[in-house]
């Protein structure tokens, strides 16, 4: 029985597909991780701003947008 041989082109194509799939999953995982982290920071900032406004410290810059 003859062993199946992969040509160089087939090997490069398989490596390219594997690399593309790996990069896609890494990108999506990193994006989700960053979204969670930034979501927590945004919530903390919103809660902090709500707490400072409810304590009565309404200075001239209290409602100004950056």
HELIX and SHEET records of a PDB file:
HELIX    1   1 UNK A    8  UNK A   54  1                                  47    
END                                                                             
